[in-house]
Amino acid sequence: MELEVISKENIKPSSPTPPHLKTFNLSILDQLITTPYIPIILYYPNHNGENVLQALKKSMLLKKSLSKTLTQFYPLAGTTKDHLSIDCNDVGASYVLALVHGRCDDFLRQPDHLFMNRFLPIEPSFDGSNVGAPVTNVQVNIFKCGGIAIGVCISHNILDGAAFYTFLKGWANMACGSEVIYPNLTASSIFPAKSLWLRDISMVFFQSLLKHGKCSTKRFVFDSNAIAALKDEATKNGVQKATKVEVVSALIWKCAVAASKVACGFDNTSTLTHAVNLRRKLATESSTDFIGNMIWISTAVCQASNELTLHGLVNKVRESIAKVDIEFVNKAQGVDGHVAMQKSLKENGKNGSIGGVENYNFTSWCNMGFYDIDFGWGKPSWVTGIAGNGAPVFMNLVTLMDTKCYGGIEAWVNLGEEEMKSLQCNNELLAYASLDPSALPNDEVDIVQNISQPI
């Protein structure tokens, strides 16, 4: 399969940003994440027998609706000025159009993690800077069958997963002519940033997480039945109403620790961090539509001497997330919010989250609605995030995403090659998860096969 870039341009907002909005102040929470971009790819196979020319018309609709959407989401049409602000200069979104010499269904049937990143306008990286670069970058990939993969990379300075969904939903609604979404752009007034103290701390922490070697990415897919079985296992041992994110996180943590022991020959103390969405903990209208990194990091620790049980690790994950509660969020607001934040960071440091331990970093995009993003030709068949396969600098990162079929989870796991060799053979993990299965949902296989038949 080959990919050919056929055009590059900037899509400017349909209306200019007013002069008094030319500088958009970032919140203190935006300093917590130091990776430059947050990526996503949405795959739309051709189920209607359309050709490449008709797909190109869809690209024109995407450009027109993106221009209108950027008027509402005006900071996303600017450039990153520094770590405190966005220059809302209407430079627009970088927009790349590419032709893929292959079929979308062929790719989805057996996804290639190495090729996948070519659908993105920017090569994913765990390190680097995007100062001076466009905030928003889009690549529309048209397959020879008429299918489309939309790759989007937006500066992590201003978006987390939930905010990414809000933007994509606004863009899709604009393309369909449905309800206009007006984002909440007031995060910096709730969590003001007067200095870069949190970024300085975050950089030290982030650098401690980076590993050098060769990253291996695998996708472990848990269907709803497997998750129900994991919940039952946890419930039998005293865990009440475990969530799917808790049980999947705990199982992967357990198996990753076992893989680390095989690779290095001894037990390590380990930590699991989770990015916790603060939006529902805010007593503010339209809190779900906040643009920004409205998250805080929870840390669970497992000492090398601890017995590793699923229910024990589920409890550790739950207890760590529970500490990021409404009381913490209330104390973290305003000019004195740094006191609560520094106390939380100090506690995480005592738990051994910096240096001398094996860190596993989790982020969940579950239940956010990415499979509802419809630009007018149906919902995506597959939604993916970052694949770090082959990267020489990486971190132990697990991204949890919904499956197309209700109730499942796709866990994208980035580990070092040696650890991954062991993890992908772990019988306990494989008892619940499928390793890199087809990305075509069962109900779409027959449709694709019928369209593929010669007339």
Secondary structure as UniProt FT lines:
FT   STRAND          2..11
FT   HELIX           19..21
FT   STRAND          23..25
FT   HELIX           28..31
FT   STRAND          37..44
FT   HELIX           52..72
FT   HELIX           74..77
FT   STRAND          79..80
FT   STRAND          85..87
FT   STRAND          93..101
FT   HELIX           104..109
FT   HELIX           113..116
FT   HELIX           117..119
FT   TURN            131..132
FT   STRAND          136..143
FT   TURN            144..145
FT   STRAND          148..155
FT   TURN            156..158
FT   HELIX           161..176
FT   HELIX           187..190
FT   HELIX           197..209
FT   STRAND          211..212
FT   STRAND          215..222
FT   HELIX           224..236
FT   TURN            237..238
FT   HELIX           244..264
FT   STRAND          270..277
FT   HELIX           279..281
FT   TURN            285..286
FT   HELIX           287..289
FT   STRAND          295..302
FT   TURN            304..305
FT   HELIX           310..322
FT   HELIX           326..331
FT   TURN            335..336
FT   HELIX           337..350
FT   TURN            351..352
FT   STRAND          358..364
FT   TURN            366..367
FT   HELIX           370..372
FT   STRAND          382..384
FT   TURN            389..390
FT   STRAND          393..394
FT   STRAND          397..402
FT   TURN            406..407
FT   STRAND          409..416
FT   HELIX           417..423
FT   TURN            424..425
FT   HELIX           427..430
FT   TURN            431..432
FT   STRAND          434..435
FT   HELIX           442..452
//
